[in-house]
Amino acid sequence: MGFDASQYSEDVRAILALDGNGARPMPLANGTPTKAAIDVLAATSATKLFPNSYSPTAAMSGLYLYFCAYDESHALSQDILSNEGSFWHGIMHRQEPDPGNAGYWFRRVGEHPIFDDLRGAAEALGFPVKGKWDPFAFIEYCEQARRNPGSAQEKTAMAVQLAEWQLLFDYCARQRT
């Protein structure tokens, strides 16, 4: 899997460049917000950043989540009445950490088009996948991993979480024809 920030608008690339170009592993819980990026996001709109995308508001929620702006991501995702809104909402609660609430939102997601690619990426990163992608197994894995900071399990969970973010962000942010 190769995330390519150059596929997005100049404005989105500039925002992603403020912290890792969309390739910085996100913490499993309680990350430190990237204030410079959050300030830029607060001064613009989803439709300006993603004018022809599949889901501008979902892409914006994902950007806020990438920069550990949980409240801002939550405010957007809870009002997106789609699988993508539920997916971002579930990730946010998993990072909160509130695994029960995360599970509620992932039940609302059901099957998602990125699950096959996420399964492949997770398996390549060392996550033990059994059958189809199971977001509930991943919630539990993240819970165990965050209790073991610095462990191989934590590194794997963070890498899979980044792949998940990249796939879902790309799904929401890219133009649909």
N, C-alpha and C positions, 0 to 999 in steps of 0.2 A: 504494500500500500504506500503510495507516495502522495502526500498532501502538497499541493502546489499553490501557494498564496498568489502567484502571478495570474491565476485564473480569475481573479476578482478585480473589481474596479480599483483605480488608483487610491481612492479614499479608504476602501476596506484594507488594501495592502498597507497603507500608512498606519492604520490603526493596529493591525496585526503586528507590524514591525515594532510597536511600542513594547512588546514582550514576547519574543520568541517566534514571530511569524507564523503562528498557528501550530507550532511544533513543540512548545514547552509543555512537559507533563504537568497536568493539573493535580493539586493535592487531593487526597481522598476525602479530606474533611478540613474545614476551617482554614481555607487558604487566605493569604494576605492580598487584599485588593490592589490592583494596579491602577493607582489614582489617575495618572496621566491619561490612560485609555478611557477610564470611566468618565472623566471630564469631557473628553472629545465625543464619546457616545451620547452623553447628556445634551450636547449642543447640536445634535443632528437628529435625523429621523430614519426610521427603517425604510421608508419608501425612497428617501434620497440615496441611502447607501445601497439598496437592493431594488432598483426600480422595475426590473423585469424578472425578478426571481420567482421561484415557486411559492415561497412564503416569507416575505420580508420581515414580518414581526417575529416569526420563529427564528430566522437567521439572527436578528438583533438580540433575542433572548439568549441564543447561543453565544454571541459575542460577550454579552455581559457575564455569562457563566464562565467563559474562558478566562476572563479577567477577575474572577472571584467576587463579582458584584452580585451576591446572592439575592438581595432584596429586589434589585432592579430586574434581574432575570425572572424571579418569581412573579413579580407584578405583571410582566408581559406574558409569561407562559400560562398562568392561571386563567387568562382571558382568551387564549387561543383554543378554539373548539375544534381541534384536529388531533390526529395521532402525533403529529410533530410537537404540538403544545404539551400534550401529555408526556411525551418522551423527554423534552427539556425539563418539565416539572419533576419527573421521576429522577433524572440525574441530579437536579438541584437538591432534592430531598435526600438522595443517597449521600451527597457531599455534606449535608447539614451537620451531622448525620442523623437521619431519621429513617431507618430502614423500613419500618412498617408503612410509613407514608409513601416512601419510594415505591414499595410494592403495590400500593393502591394505584398509583399513577401508571406503573408499567402494566398492570392488568387492563387499564383503559387503553393503552397502546395496542394491545393484541399483537398481531403479526405486523412487522414493518418491512418495507422494501430494502432497508439497509442490513437486515439481520443476516442474510447469507454472506455478504461481504464482511460483516463484523465477526461472524463465526470464523471465517477464514483468517482474518487478521489476528483474532484472539488466539487461535490455534498456533499460528506462526510465532506468536509472542510467548508461547509457553503456558497459556491458560488451558486447563484441562476441560475441553469441550466434549460433551457426550450428546451426540445427535445434533438437533437443531440448536440455534442460539437460545439460551435460557437467561433472560435478564434477572430472574430471581436467584439463580445460582450465582450470578455475578454480584448481586447485592450482598449475598452472604460472603462471598470471597473477599469483597472490599471491606466488609466488617471485620473479618479475621485479619486481613492485611493491615488495616489501620491500627490494630492492637499490637502489631509487631513492627514498629518503625525501623526502617533501614534493612528490613528483611528482603530476601529475593521475592517473596510473595507480594510485598508492598510495591516493589519495582515493577513486577508483572502487572499488578492491578492498575498502577498508574499508566503503564504503557497501553494496556487495553482500553482504559478510560479515554486516553488521548485519541486512539484510533476510533473509538465510538464518537467522540466529539467531532473529529475531522469528517467522518462519514456523514453524520447527521447535519453538520454545518453545511457541507458541500451539497447535500440533498436539498436543504432549505434555500441556500443562497444562490445556487446556479440558475441560470435562465432555463425556463421550460418552453419548449416549442410545441 
